Amino acid sequence: MIEEKVAQIKAEIKLRLDENNIRVTSINAYFDEGRLQRDGNNKDVIVVSIKEPRFNKRQFIIVDPESLEVLYVQTDIMRFLEPDDYFKPRTKDHYD
């Protein structure tokens, strides 16, 4: 059951990235039991790991496994973005 949710959210995130012209070089998804959250608590989540092409860095999209809602995006060790801020449409100039 969780494998189906992981596959579903990976496909949905990929579509959302494509729709907003957000380029990635790789995308993976997995279930993470008891992951430390930005608020300091531990929670079971689905993690969608992407690699962005500009700096070749990993970014993590953190998803609630029950509701499949994107909770936040971790772009660096201590940098977190709200989903609406991260998934804004981007132009080609954004990468130049």
N, C-alpha and C positions, 0 to 999 in steps of 0.2 A: 504493500500500500504506500509506504513512504517513498519507495523507488519511483512509483507513478507520479507522485506529487513533485519529486525532484525533477523528473523529466518534463513535466508540465510547466513548472515555473522556469526552467531553463529555456524552453521554447518561447514562452511568453516574454521573458527578458530579452532574448535575442531579437524577437520581433520589435519590441519597444526600442531597442538600440538602433535597429535598422530604420525604423520610422522617423527617428529623431536625428539621423545621420551621425550617430556616435560610432566611430570606428573602433574595432577591437581586433587583436590578432589571435586571441584564443578565448574560449569560454568553457568553463566546467562548472558543475554543480554537485553538491553533496550535502548530506544531513550531518549536522554537528551537534552532538549531545552536550549540553551544559557549557556552551560557549560564553565567555565573558563578554558582556555587553558594554556599550558606552556609558551606561549609568552605573556600572560596577556590579551588577547582578549577573548571575549565570542563567542561561535560558537555552532550551533546545531550539535550533533554527535550521533553516536551509541556507546555505551559503552558495551564491553564484560568484565564482571567481573569474574575473576577466583581466586580460592584459591589454593595456592601451598602447598604441604604436609609437606615440611621440617620445616617451621616455622609457618605454618597455617595462613599465611598472604594473604590478598587480593591484587591482582594486576589488573590493568585496561588496556585493550587494546582499544585504542581510534580510531574510524573508521569514515571516511567521509561518510555521508549518501547518497550522490549523486553518487560518484564514487566507493564506497565500498572499498576504499584504506585504509589500516592501516596507520594512521598518526604517532603514537608513542605508546609506552607502558610505563605506569606509574607503577613503582615497589615499590615506597615509596612516601612519601609526596612531596619531592623535587628531586626525582630520576627518570629520564626519559631515556628510551633506544630507539634507532632507531629500526624499525621492523627487519631489517636484522641482527642486533646484538642479539636481543632477540630470534628470531626463528632459531638459529643455532642448528644443530643436537646435542643432548646430549647423553652421555653414562651413564651407570648405576653408574659409579664412581662419576658422578656429584652429585648424591644424597647421597653418603656415606660420 
